[in-house]
Amino acid sequence: MTSSKTTLFILLVIASLASVALALSIGSVSNADAAIIYQLRLPRVLAAFAVGGLLAMSGSLLQILTRNPLAEPSVLGVSGGASVGALAVLMMGGAGTIWVAGGAWVGAIVVMLLLWLLVGGYSAHPSRMLLAGVMIATACGAISTLMITFASNVAMPGMIHWLMGDLDSVISLEAVGGILGVWLSVLILVWRLSPKIHLLQLGTDKALTLGVDVSYVQWMMVLLSALSAAAAVSIAGSIGFVGLLVPHLLRACIIKKHGPDQKFLLPASALLGGTFLVLADMFARTIIAPSQLPVGIITALIGVPSFLWILSRFRHWNT
């Protein structure tokens, strides 16, 4: 990294730590005691950071893979597929984070493979990939609604709450440890792959001549993107727009000066995505205190106008 990128990365680390500290100190209860902070706020804040980072990394990988700035787990149907898988487990009476996470991961992988087969892989035109993803996302939404319609009265409330995207149920430090472990594992793998991903942007032929195993890198990107989205959905349900906004903001900060350096952008996404969702969840917990909003509502209120703005600049965007 250049000195300016190093400085920006350090600032992102500081911002991450500051957002966590701020979220721990602010809540619907003033003068919270240690029990509230460590048993309720801490697991939720750490889960928000990990989920936000995973969604941002998933969005970054999808945008590079599809060469499309509008690619994002929810836009391309990956989050929808993960939701269908998780809801299927809940509908059948499955319990426990492991089972739900497994269903979410299978659903995400199926959608990614279906999308890959429908559009013809990496060589597909970005608009074709986006259109296919939107259709798959719509289908997943319809399937989710159908599953809720036929769900039992016992399972239905939990399934509806799941689709809103919320972190209110995250109270287990074991579950938080698991999602943080996934966040760290994906971050390490993405960081190790980032030099090859960076070369992949030069074009398939050029990357091959430089010794990059293109097929391996592309499939790893698919699997890591699906794993990230599925892990996030398994903890927090369907939360949109984090994977769209964060990579775009990072590119806007450095692309004009330094170009699209994935060795910086991908790890930075893990930090900024976590910071973004921690702050969004803090607002969700406090804006109408003592009641709480699902964090998915906050990200949607921010994401929809931002999505339209990015769409208006689509033809000027560069990976």
C-alpha positions in Angstrom: 0.0 0.0 0.0 1.0 3.6 -0.6 1.3 5.9 2.4 -2.0 7.5 1.7 -3.7 4.1 1.5 -2.0 3.1 4.7 -3.3 6.2 6.4 -6.8 5.6 5.1 -6.7 2.0 6.3 -5.6 3.1 9.8 -8.4 5.6 9.9 -10.8 2.8 9.0 -9.5 0.8 11.9 -9.9 3.7 14.3 -13.4 4.4 12.9 -14.3 0.7 13.5 -13.2 0.8 17.1 -14.9 4.2 17.7 -18.2 2.9 16.3 -18.1 -0.1 18.5 -17.4 2.0 21.6 -20.1 4.5 20.7 -22.7 1.8 20.1 -21.9 0.2 23.5 -22.3 3.5 25.3 -25.6 4.4 23.6 -28.9 2.5 23.9 -32.6 2.7 24.8 -31.6 2.6 28.5 -29.6 5.5 29.9 -27.0 4.8 32.5 -26.9 1.1 31.6 -25.1 -1.2 34.0 -22.4 -3.7 33.2 -24.9 -6.6 32.7 -26.8 -4.7 30.0 -23.6 -3.7 28.2 -21.9 -7.1 28.3 -24.9 -9.4 28.0 -27.1 -7.5 25.6 -25.2 -4.7 23.8 -21.8 -6.3 23.3 -23.0 -9.4 21.4 -25.3 -7.3 19.2 -22.7 -4.8 18.4 -20.0 -7.4 17.6 -22.5 -9.3 15.5 -23.5 -6.1 13.6 -19.8 -5.5 12.8 -19.2 -9.0 11.5 -22.4 -9.1 9.5 -21.7 -5.7 7.9 -18.2 -6.7 7.1 -19.3 -9.9 5.5 -22.0 -8.2 3.4 -19.5 -5.6 2.2 -16.9 -8.2 1.2 -19.6 -10.2 -0.6 -20.7 -7.1 -2.5 -17.2 -6.2 -3.4 -16.5 -9.7 -4.7 -19.7 -9.8 -6.7 -19.1 -6.4 -8.2 -15.6 -7.5 -9.4 -16.9 -10.8 -10.6 -19.7 -9.4 -12.6 -17.9 -6.1 -13.6 -21.1 -4.4 -12.4 -21.2 -1.6 -9.8 -24.8 -2.5 -9.0 -24.1 -6.0 -8.0 -24.9 -6.8 -4.4 -26.0 -9.9 -2.5 -29.6 -8.8 -2.3 -29.7 -7.4 -5.8 -28.3 -10.5 -7.4 -30.5 -12.8 -5.3 -27.8 -14.3 -3.2 -29.3 -13.0 0.0 -32.7 -14.1 -1.2 -31.4 -17.6 -1.8 -29.8 -17.7 1.6 -33.1 -16.5 3.1 -35.0 -19.2 1.3 -32.6 -21.8 2.7 -32.8 -20.5 6.2 -36.6 -20.1 6.1 -36.9 -23.7 4.9 -35.0 -24.9 8.0 -37.2 -22.7 10.3 -40.4 -23.9 8.5 -39.4 -27.5 9.2 -38.9 -26.8 12.9 -35.1 -26.6 12.7 -33.4 -24.8 15.5 -29.9 -23.7 16.2 -27.5 -21.4 14.4 -25.6 -24.2 12.7 -28.7 -25.7 11.0 -30.0 -22.3 10.0 -26.6 -21.2 8.7 -26.3 -24.5 6.8 -29.6 -23.9 5.1 -28.6 -20.3 4.3 -25.3 -21.3 2.8 -26.9 -24.0 0.6 -29.5 -21.5 -0.6 -26.8 -18.9 -1.4 -24.6 -21.4 -3.3 -27.6 -22.7 -5.4 -28.4 -19.1 -6.4 -24.8 -18.3 -7.3 -24.5 -21.5 -9.4 -27.9 -20.8 -11.1 -26.9 -17.3 -11.9 -23.5 -18.4 -13.2 -25.1 -21.0 -15.5 -27.8 -18.7 -16.8 -25.6 -15.9 -17.9 -22.5 -17.9 -19.1 -20.0 -17.1 -16.4 -17.5 -14.3 -16.1 -17.7 -13.4 -19.8 -21.3 -12.4 -19.6 -22.3 -8.8 -20.1 -22.8 -7.0 -16.8 -26.4 -5.9 -17.7 -27.3 -9.5 -18.4 -25.9 -10.6 -15.0 -27.8 -7.9 -13.3 -31.1 -8.6 -15.0 -30.8 -12.4 -14.3 -30.0 -11.6 -10.6 -33.0 -9.3 -10.2 -35.3 -12.0 -11.6 -33.8 -14.6 -9.3 -34.2 -12.2 -6.4 -37.8 -11.7 -7.3 -38.4 -15.5 -7.5 -36.7 -16.0 -4.1 -39.0 -13.3 -2.6 -42.0 -15.1 -4.0 -40.8 -18.4 -2.7 -40.2 -16.9 0.8 -43.7 -15.4 0.8 -45.2 -18.8 -0.3 -43.3 -20.5 2.5 -44.6 -18.1 5.1 -48.2 -18.5 3.8 -48.0 -22.3 4.4 -46.0 -22.1 7.6 -47.5 -23.1 10.9 -48.7 -20.5 13.4 -45.7 -21.4 15.6 -43.1 -20.9 12.8 -44.7 -17.9 11.0 -43.8 -15.0 13.4 -40.1 -16.0 13.5 -40.0 -16.3 9.7 -41.5 -12.9 9.2 -39.2 -11.3 11.7 -36.3 -13.0 10.0 -37.1 -11.4 6.6 -37.0 -7.9 8.1 -33.3 -8.1 8.9 -32.7 -7.7 12.6 -30.0 -8.3 15.2 -32.4 -8.2 18.2 -32.1 -12.0 18.8 -28.3 -12.0 18.9 -27.6 -12.6 22.6 -25.3 -15.6 22.5 -21.6 -14.9 22.7 -21.1 -18.4 21.1 -23.0 -17.3 18.0 -21.1 -14.0 18.0 -17.8 -15.9 18.2 -18.9 -18.0 15.3 -19.8 -15.1 13.0 -16.6 -13.3 14.0 -14.7 -16.4 13.1 -16.3 -16.5 9.7 -15.6 -12.8 9.2 -11.9 -13.3 10.0 -11.6 -16.5 7.9 -13.2 -14.8 4.8 -11.0 -11.7 5.4 -7.8 -13.7 5.4 -8.8 -15.7 2.3 -9.9 -12.6 0.5 -6.7 -10.8 1.4 -4.5 -13.7 0.2 -6.5 -13.8 -3.1 -6.6 -10.1 -3.6 -3.4 -9.8 -5.7 -4.8 -12.4 -8.2 -8.2 -10.7 -8.1 -6.5 -7.5 -8.9 -4.8 -9.0 -11.9 -8.1 -10.6 -13.0 -9.4 -7.0 -13.7 -6.9 -6.7 -16.5 -8.8 -9.3 -18.5 -8.9 -13.1 -18.5 -6.3 -13.4 -21.2 -3.9 -11.0 -19.6 -4.4 -12.7 -16.2 -3.6 -16.1 -17.7 -0.4 -14.8 -19.2 0.6 -13.5 -15.8 0.2 -16.9 -14.2 -3.3 -16.6 -12.6 -5.5 -19.7 -12.4 -8.5 -17.8 -13.6 -11.1 -20.6 -13.0 -9.8 -21.2 -9.5 -9.9 -17.5 -8.6 -13.4 -17.1 -10.0 -14.8 -20.1 -8.2 -13.2 -19.0 -5.0 -14.8 -15.6 -5.4 -18.2 -17.3 -5.9 -17.8 -19.5 -2.9 -16.5 -16.7 -0.6 -19.3 -14.4 -1.7 -21.9 -17.0 -1.0 -20.4 -18.0 2.3 -20.3 -14.4 3.4 -23.9 -13.7 2.4 -25.1 -16.9 4.0 -23.3 -16.3 7.3 -24.7 -12.8 7.5 -28.2 -14.0 6.7 -28.0 -16.8 9.2 -27.4 -14.3 12.0 -29.3 -11.2 11.0 -31.8 -12.2 8.3 -32.0 -10.3 5.1 -30.3 -6.9 5.3 -29.9 -5.1 2.0 -27.7 -2.4 0.5 -24.6 -2.7 2.7 -22.8 -4.7 0.0 -23.8 -2.1 -2.6 -22.9 1.1 -0.8 -19.6 0.3 1.0 -17.5 -0.8 -2.0 -18.8 2.1 -4.0 -17.9 4.6 -1.3 -14.4 3.1 -1.0 -13.8 3.3 -4.7 -15.0 6.9 -4.7 -12.4 7.7 -2.1 -9.4 6.2 -3.9 -10.1 5.2 -7.5 -9.3 8.6 -9.0 -5.9 8.8 -7.2 -4.8 5.2 -7.0 -7.0 3.1 -9.4 -9.0 0.0 -8.4 -6.5 -1.6 -6.1 -8.3 -4.7 -4.7 -5.5 -5.4 -2.3 -6.7 -2.4 -0.4 -10.4 -2.3 -1.3 -11.4 -5.8 -0.3 -9.9 -5.7 3.3 -11.1 -2.1 3.7 -14.6 -3.3 2.8 -14.6 -5.6 5.9 -13.9 -2.6 8.1 -16.2 0.0 6.6 -19.0 -2.5 6.2 -18.8 -3.4 9.9 -18.7 0.3 10.9 -21.7 1.2 8.7 -23.9 -1.6 10.1 -22.9 -0.9 13.7 -24.0 2.7 13.4 -27.1 1.8 11.5 -28.1 -0.7 14.2 -27.4 1.9 16.9 -29.9 4.2 15.2 -32.4 1.3 14.9 -32.1 0.7 18.7 -32.4 4.3 19.7 -34.4 6.4 17.2 -37.8 5.5 18.7 -36.6 4.2 22.1 -37.7 2.3 24.0 -39.1 0.6 20.9 -36.7 -0.7 18.3 -36.7 -0.9 14.5 -35.3 -3.7 12.5 -31.9 -2.6 11.2 -32.9 -3.7 7.7 -35.3 -0.7 7.6 -32.5 1.7 8.3 -30.2 0.3 5.7 -33.1 0.4 3.1 -33.9 4.0 3.9 -30.3 4.9 3.3 -29.8 2.4 0.5 -32.7 3.1 -1.9 -31.8 6.8 -2.7 -28.1 5.8 -2.8 -28.9 3.0 -5.2 -30.7 5.4 -7.5 -27.8 7.8 -7.4 -25.3 5.1 -8.2 -27.6 3.9 -11.0 -27.6 7.4 -12.5 -23.8 7.3 -12.6 -23.6 3.7 -13.9 -22.1 4.4 -17.3 -19.3 6.4 -15.7 -18.2 3.6 -13.3 -15.0 1.7 -13.6 -13.9 -1.5 -11.7 
